[in-house]
Amino acid sequence: MKRLINQQPTRVWGIALSLLPFVILLVLYVTASDARLAENPHDKLLPSFSQMGEAMQRLAFEPSKRTGEYLFWQDTLSSLQRLGLGMAIAAGLGMLLGLSTGAFPVAYSGVAPLLTVASLIPPMAILPILFIVFGLGEVSKVALIAIGVTPFVARDIQKRCLEIPREQLVKAQTLGANSGQIVLRVLIPQLMPRLIDSLRLSLGSAWLFLIAAEAIASTDGLGYRVFLVRRYLSMDVILPYVAWIALLAFVIDFVLRKLSLWAFPWQESRS
Amino acid sequence: MIEIRNVWKRYGDNVILENISATVAEGEFITLVGASGCGKSTFLRMLLGTDVPNQGEILLDGKTIADEPDAERGVVFQQYSVFPHMTVLENVIIARAFEKTRLGFLWGKRKRAAREEAMAMLETVGLSHMAARYPDELSGGMRQRLAIAQALILKPRILLLDEPFGALDPGIRADMHALVLSLWRQHKLTVFMVTHDLAEGFHLGTRLWVFDKLRLDPQAPNRFGAGITYDLPVGQCEPELLQEIDSGLSSSGQELV
């Protein structure tokens, strides 16, 4: 018998083991839900899958009686817009700050301390400021995501930039490159995959900021809906929404990873 | 061409190099050997412009050598010399792109011209069949060939090699020696090569510099720096001398440790 640390599951076993916890959770849920519904058919806490299906049918495929919108899709669209815009701003600003501080010692001295301090401020604590300054509209939600994610991305890019071997920079200079050419042809191309990695890592907190902002002041969005229907104990809406958010997060992460490998094929041989 | 006048280098209280003076003519191939930590790489960095002497000066054609790297001085390091995100061909073309365009991107006719030139250069170093690969797909020896091709495309006057073959197998190393010697003759370069392999120094080039401490204070080993203890024309000295230098180096190396 090999030591436990050396035992590798076979392919089939590996897949089976990774599915097992999901199956267990599903079975547990269905049993518990059935038991509760058998006692009280109006129980709201653990709705059956058919109840969730009905609720989602109503939200996704029937226009809302009040606004005429398909709420589920409207929520999804609004949330993804905020998230996308916030992440895009964070990516741009983060790259700019990280690259300039990583590449130019002068910028490092000037900006890096501020960046360190800024990254220590919990973004949720400044949400009230954003609401006061930008109002309760879209801007403050996008701003929260951007402000929350930018310092992380900037510091990550800065660190990666400083990790690029100095030999490469010296080599570029011996080939006659000036600072701008080095940034454009040596640094940015090597930092782009890092930027995507960095965005993938910060997606979790971006979702957190989005849902928090939507919960507090919004009229649509996935986070808004979840917090709205909480008042009616509508677990038949909340649970599918949470699953949907998880699925969206997974898809975004997957797409970013594939995009990175497709756009920067030189990474593949590095690992 | 190059004149080194009373150069001193210190890091804090540690004297690395003391009072080095030498004159180098165009077209010489100088090999720098010495125990590790003796300052030969520091000396190379000063020639490259990434480090400056504390005292004294290095003159190139009578003027103080530039204190940042430029296209006149090509370099090959032991590793990380090539750009991992560019193919082999792009790694060579990039030099022309830096030279000819403001932002470093070549297009159309100029790109085709640079591509042809780069392919010819890759042919010389024996890498033309790998042109479309990325550096990480190459063996260590191939990567160093690429670094050499890249360094030579702009035809620098001086080529600086910092232990370029230190990480290579002996067989491949011999191939690389032949390559460097032929390129040196073909391009009429002035070459400085740092190596810790004394035999390499005796085999290659026209002149051998041995870096070692001239005096030693056992209580303060860093009190005195290294100088050039031997400045030998290669090919005109006896194997016994090689033996003597080799044993001398290893003994002072141990005292330093």
Boltz contact constraints between the chains, C-beta under 6 A:
constraints:
  - contact:
      token1: [A, 165]
      token2: [B, 80]
      max_distance: 6.0
  - contact:
      token1: [A, 167]
      token2: [B, 77]
      max_distance: 6.0
  - contact:
      token1: [A, 167]
      token2: [B, 80]
      max_distance: 6.0
  - contact:
      token1: [A, 167]
      token2: [B, 81]
      max_distance: 6.0
  - contact:
      token1: [A, 168]
      token2: [B, 80]
      max_distance: 6.0
  - contact:
      token1: [A, 170]
      token2: [B, 50]
      max_distance: 6.0
  - contact:
      token1: [A, 170]
      token2: [B, 69]
      max_distance: 6.0
  - contact:
      token1: [A, 171]
      token2: [B, 81]
      max_distance: 6.0
  - contact:
      token1: [A, 173]
      token2: [B, 69]
      max_distance: 6.0
  - contact:
      token1: [A, 174]
      token2: [B, 69]
      max_distance: 6.0
  - contact:
      token1: [A, 174]
      token2: [B, 73]
      max_distance: 6.0
  - contact:
      token1: [A, 174]
      token2: [B, 74]
      max_distance: 6.0
  - contact:
      token1: [A, 174]
      token2: [B, 75]
      max_distance: 6.0
  - contact:
      token1: [A, 175]
      token2: [B, 95]
      max_distance: 6.0
  - contact:
      token1: [A, 175]
      token2: [B, 98]
      max_distance: 6.0
  - contact:
      token1: [A, 176]
      token2: [B, 71]
      max_distance: 6.0
  - contact:
      token1: [A, 176]
      token2: [B, 98]
      max_distance: 6.0
  - contact:
      token1: [A, 176]
      token2: [B, 99]
      max_distance: 6.0
  - contact:
      token1: [A, 177]
      token2: [B, 98]
      max_distance: 6.0
  - contact:
      token1: [A, 181]
      token2: [B, 98]
      max_distance: 6.0
  - contact:
      token1: [A, 181]
      token2: [B, 104]
      max_distance: 6.0
  - contact:
      token1: [A, 184]
      token2: [B, 103]
      max_distance: 6.0
  - contact:
      token1: [A, 184]
      token2: [B, 104]
      max_distance: 6.0
  - contact:
      token1: [A, 185]
      token2: [B, 104]
      max_distance: 6.0
  - contact:
      token1: [A, 189]
      token2: [B, 85]
      max_distance: 6.0
  - contact:
      token1: [A, 190]
      token2: [B, 85]
      max_distance: 6.0
  - contact:
      token1: [A, 266]
      token2: [B, 85]
      max_distance: 6.0
  - contact:
      token1: [A, 266]
      token2: [B, 134]
      max_distance: 6.0
  - contact:
      token1: [A, 269]
      token2: [B, 134]
      max_distance: 6.0
  - contact:
      token1: [A, 269]
      token2: [B, 136]
      max_distance: 6.0
  - contact:
      token1: [A, 269]
      token2: [B, 137]
      max_distance: 6.0
  - contact:
      token1: [A, 270]
      token2: [B, 136]
      max_distance: 6.0
